[in-house]
Amino acid sequence: MSESGPQSQTDVVEVSTGEVKLLGGRGVLSAAAIGSCIAVVALDREVPCGGIAHVMLPGRARREGDPQKTRYAEDAIEELLRRLARFGTDPARLQFYLVGAGNVLQRPDDTVCAGNISSVTGILDSKCLAPWGLSLGGTRRRRVRLHLPSGRIECAIGDAPFALLDDGVGR
């Protein structure tokens, strides 16, 4: 079951910039047009459920109650973990995958990508949550899909076809 109701195996739920979405049961979560943003993909294979936080900016929202606070890494990851807990996930079982942080504008003085990587990995590290898979950096946009219940995670860089980031078997 997703946050918006039951899903069929072919349903695709799009996760736009600044959004946090979860899915349990069957379906696909998808984030596209990932440039300097980072898609934080979380998966609990045992439940099974997963979510994507499409992080746009490092740190935390400056104003309490900001309606778009999940654009920021710390707020988005906290919201992702809070929603996953409602599904009965155990943080010790969660697997995290990070996709994005590409300098798609190819600016030599870009600091956003490095800031997003540092912020997201620092937040996960502070919670003792290590990423299982990474597809970060470079200069091309990315797309990511999480398939449930299999747990298969696919990533595409630029116009290339999707390739496995994780085959759904786990480690």
N, C-alpha and C positions, 0 to 999 in steps of 0.2 A: 504494500500500500504506500502511496506517496503522500505528501502533505496535502495534496489536492484530491486524493481519492485513488481507487484501484487503477492499476495500469495493465494494459495488455502487453504481451511480449514485444510488440513492435512500436509501442508508444515511445516517442522521443521527447524529453523535457529539456528545453533550451535554458541555459544559465547565462544570462547577460552580465555585462560588466557591473560590478558592485552588488551582485545578487548572491544569495546563499540558498541552494535548493537541495532537497534530499529525496531519496527514492528507496522504497523497500519493496520486496517482491520481485516483479518483473518489469523490465523497461530499460531505457537508456537515458542517462544524463549526458548532455553534450554542451561544451563551451567552445565557441568559435571566435575568430578574430582576436586571438590572444597575441598582443604585441608586447608592450612593456609590462603589461599586467601579469599576474601569476594565477593560474588555476590551481587551487589547493584541492586535490581529490582525496577523500577519505573513504575507507572501505572496511567494513566488518564482515568478513566472510561467513562467520558463524550465524549471524542473525537471519539472513543476509540483508544488509542495507548499506547505502553509501550516500555521499554528498559531494558537492562541489561548491567552493567559495571562490568567486571570480574577483580576486583582489586587484585593485587599481593603484593604491597608494600605500607607502610604508607607514608604520606607526599606528596611532589611534586618532579617532575624530577629535577635533579640538573642542567641539561643543557637546555637552551632555544632551542627549535627546535628539541629536542630528538624525533626521529621517533617512539619510543616505550613509549612515555610519559604516555599513558593511562594505563600503568602497575601500576602507582602511584595513590593513592586515590584521592588527590585533583584534579589532571589533569583529571582523569577518570570521577569524578562526575561533574566537570565543563563541560566536553564534553557531557556527558549524558544530562545535563540540556540545553545546547546549541542546541543539536539536537532535543530534545523534543519541544523546543520553535518553531522550524521550522514546527512542526505538529500543532501548534496553541494551545499548552497546556498552562494552567495557573498554575504557581507553587503552588498556594493555593489549587488546586485540586489534586495535585500529591500525591500518596500514595507510601511509600517506604517500602521495605521488605529487610532484611539483612540475608544472608545465608552463613555460612562457619566458618572460623577462628578455625578450628580443629587442634589440635596438633597431627597430624597423625603420626609423627615420634616419638612421646611420649618422647620428650626431656625434662628433668626436668628443664633445664635452658632456655627453649624457651621464646623468647621475641617477635617473629614475630606476633603471633596470637593476643596477647594483644595490640601490637603496631597497628596492622590493625584495631582492634575493636575501640581503642581510636581515631585513625585518622579518620575513616569513621564516627563514631558517632559525633565526634567533628566538622567535616566539615558540616554535616547535621544540627547539633545544631546551628552553626554559621549562617546558612541560614534560621533558624526557620522552619526546615523540620524534623518532628519527624517520626521515623519508626512506621509503623502500625503492623508489625510482625517481629519476630526474630527467627532464628534457628542458634545459635552461640555457639562455644566452643566445649568441649569434645575432643575425640581423633579419631573420625571417619570422613571419607570424606563424602561429601554431593553432591547432585544433585538438581537442581531446574528447574521448567518449568513454563512459563507464557503463558496462553492460551488467545488468542484474537478471537472474541470480548468479550467473557464472563468475562475476568478478573480473571479467576480461577488461583490460584498459588499453585503449588504442590512442596513438598520437600521430598527427600528421604535421610535417614542417613544410611551410610554403604551399606549393601546389602538389606536393608528393602525395601518394595514396597513404591511407592509414597503415601504420605498422604497430605491432604489439609493443606496449611498454610493460605489460604484465599479461601472461596468458590465462590468468584466472585459476591456476593450480596452486599458487601460494608457495611458500618456502617451508 
